[in-house]
Amino acid sequence: MTVVNNTNDPVWPIPQFRFEVDLGNGLNTIAFQEVSGMDVENQIIEYRKSNSPIFSTEQMPGVAKYGNVTMKRGVFVNDSSFWNWHKEIAMNTIKRSTVVIKLLDETGTVTMQWQLNDARPTKITSTYLRSDGNEVAVETLEIAYEQLVIKNPQQG
């Protein structure tokens, strides 16, 4: 089943396999194997009005809470960019940056964009090593951030 918009062009879901990440800390756009954890949750505040005739609480939206984003990529020779960024965290001094994750269509045009404001690395996991393995070495970067801004360039 296809959904049709006003121009009678079929509308399809966007494939997830073509994307790029700009870590915003002086590094070039980096290709990742996987990006996950872009989520936001509003904590619930339970409140009961003093004059409420109902003997129960109301649920109101509270403070927004953002999960950490996890990114995985292959290990490359002479590339220690994750480790260098992580080294910049010392004694309550954190170099924050704006990380932009762009989902691309088949022509390379940005279709969706997730912007992580005030992002900083919280964890780096090196690849596991096995003498009988034949997989690519993969390292994982976990990033905490203060705000998630989602943009859809197609809508203006």
SULMO-V9990 format. One record per pair of residues at least 12 apart in sequence whose C-alpha atoms are under 7 Angstrom apart, sorted by the first residue. I is the first residue (numbers start at 1). GAP is how many residues later the second one is. D is the distance in Angstrom with one decimal. If there is no record, write none. Layout:
BEGIN
i=I gap=GAP d=D
i=I gap=GAP d=D
END
This chain:
BEGIN
i=18 gap=85 d=6.2
i=18 gap=86 d=5.5
i=19 gap=83 d=5.5
i=19 gap=84 d=4.5
i=19 gap=85 d=5.4
i=20 gap=81 d=6.0
i=20 gap=82 d=5.4
i=20 gap=83 d=6.8
i=21 gap=79 d=5.8
i=21 gap=80 d=4.6
i=21 gap=81 d=6.3
i=22 gap=77 d=5.7
i=22 gap=78 d=5.1
i=22 gap=79 d=6.5
i=23 gap=75 d=6.7
i=23 gap=76 d=4.5
i=23 gap=77 d=6.6
i=24 gap=73 d=5.6
i=24 gap=74 d=5.3
i=24 gap=75 d=5.4
i=25 gap=72 d=5.8
i=32 gap=39 d=6.7
i=32 gap=40 d=5.8
i=32 gap=41 d=4.6
i=33 gap=39 d=5.5
i=33 gap=40 d=4.9
i=34 gap=37 d=5.6
i=34 gap=38 d=5.1
i=34 gap=39 d=7.0
i=35 gap=35 d=5.7
i=35 gap=36 d=4.5
i=35 gap=37 d=6.6
i=36 gap=33 d=5.7
i=36 gap=34 d=5.3
i=36 gap=35 d=6.6
i=37 gap=30 d=6.2
i=37 gap=31 d=5.9
i=37 gap=32 d=4.5
i=37 gap=33 d=6.1
i=38 gap=29 d=6.7
i=38 gap=31 d=5.7
i=39 gap=27 d=6.0
i=39 gap=28 d=5.7
i=40 gap=24 d=6.6
i=40 gap=25 d=5.7
i=40 gap=26 d=4.6
i=40 gap=27 d=6.5
i=41 gap=23 d=5.7
i=41 gap=24 d=5.1
i=41 gap=25 d=6.4
i=42 gap=19 d=6.0
i=42 gap=20 d=5.7
i=42 gap=21 d=5.7
i=42 gap=22 d=4.4
i=42 gap=23 d=6.0
i=43 gap=18 d=6.2
i=43 gap=19 d=4.9
i=43 gap=20 d=5.6
i=43 gap=21 d=6.3
i=44 gap=15 d=6.2
i=44 gap=16 d=5.8
i=44 gap=17 d=5.2
i=44 gap=18 d=5.3
i=45 gap=14 d=5.7
i=45 gap=15 d=5.1
i=45 gap=16 d=6.1
i=45 gap=17 d=5.6
i=46 gap=12 d=5.6
i=46 gap=13 d=4.7
i=46 gap=14 d=6.4
i=47 gap=12 d=6.4
i=68 gap=74 d=6.4
i=68 gap=75 d=5.5
i=68 gap=76 d=4.8
i=69 gap=73 d=5.7
i=69 gap=74 d=5.2
i=69 gap=75 d=6.6
i=70 gap=70 d=6.8
i=70 gap=71 d=5.8
i=70 gap=72 d=4.5
i=70 gap=73 d=6.4
i=71 gap=69 d=5.6
i=71 gap=70 d=5.2
i=71 gap=71 d=6.3
i=72 gap=66 d=6.5
i=72 gap=67 d=5.8
i=72 gap=68 d=4.5
i=72 gap=69 d=6.4
i=73 gap=65 d=5.4
i=73 gap=66 d=5.7
i=73 gap=67 d=6.7
i=74 gap=62 d=6.5
i=74 gap=63 d=5.6
i=74 gap=64 d=4.3
i=74 gap=65 d=6.2
i=75 gap=62 d=5.5
i=75 gap=63 d=5.5
i=75 gap=64 d=6.2
i=86 gap=35 d=6.0
i=95 gap=25 d=6.8
i=96 gap=22 d=5.0
i=96 gap=23 d=5.2
i=96 gap=24 d=5.1
i=97 gap=20 d=6.8
i=97 gap=21 d=5.3
i=97 gap=22 d=5.2
i=97 gap=23 d=6.6
i=98 gap=17 d=6.8
i=98 gap=18 d=5.7
i=98 gap=19 d=4.8
i=98 gap=20 d=5.8
i=98 gap=21 d=5.9
i=99 gap=16 d=5.8
i=99 gap=17 d=5.0
i=99 gap=18 d=6.7
i=99 gap=20 d=6.5
i=100 gap=13 d=6.9
i=100 gap=14 d=5.8
i=100 gap=15 d=4.5
i=100 gap=16 d=6.3
i=101 gap=12 d=5.7
i=101 gap=13 d=5.1
i=101 gap=14 d=6.4
i=102 gap=12 d=6.5
i=110 gap=43 d=6.9
i=111 gap=41 d=6.1
i=111 gap=42 d=6.1
i=111 gap=43 d=6.3
i=112 gap=39 d=6.0
i=112 gap=40 d=4.7
i=112 gap=41 d=6.5
i=113 gap=37 d=5.7
i=113 gap=38 d=5.1
i=113 gap=39 d=6.3
i=114 gap=34 d=6.8
i=114 gap=35 d=5.8
i=114 gap=36 d=4.7
i=114 gap=37 d=6.5
i=115 gap=33 d=5.7
i=115 gap=34 d=5.0
i=115 gap=35 d=6.3
i=116 gap=29 d=5.9
i=116 gap=31 d=5.9
i=116 gap=32 d=4.9
i=116 gap=33 d=6.6
i=117 gap=28 d=5.9
i=117 gap=29 d=5.8
i=117 gap=30 d=5.2
i=117 gap=31 d=6.5
i=118 gap=27 d=5.4
i=118 gap=28 d=5.6
i=119 gap=24 d=6.4
i=119 gap=25 d=5.6
i=119 gap=26 d=4.1
i=119 gap=27 d=6.8
i=120 gap=23 d=5.5
i=120 gap=24 d=5.6
i=120 gap=25 d=6.5
i=121 gap=20 d=7.0
i=121 gap=21 d=5.9
i=121 gap=22 d=4.4
i=121 gap=23 d=6.3
i=122 gap=20 d=5.6
i=122 gap=21 d=5.5
i=122 gap=22 d=6.3
i=123 gap=18 d=6.0
i=123 gap=19 d=5.0
i=124 gap=16 d=5.6
i=124 gap=17 d=4.6
i=124 gap=18 d=6.3
i=125 gap=14 d=5.7
i=125 gap=15 d=5.0
i=125 gap=16 d=6.6
i=126 gap=12 d=7.0
i=126 gap=13 d=4.6
i=126 gap=14 d=6.5
i=127 gap=12 d=5.0
END
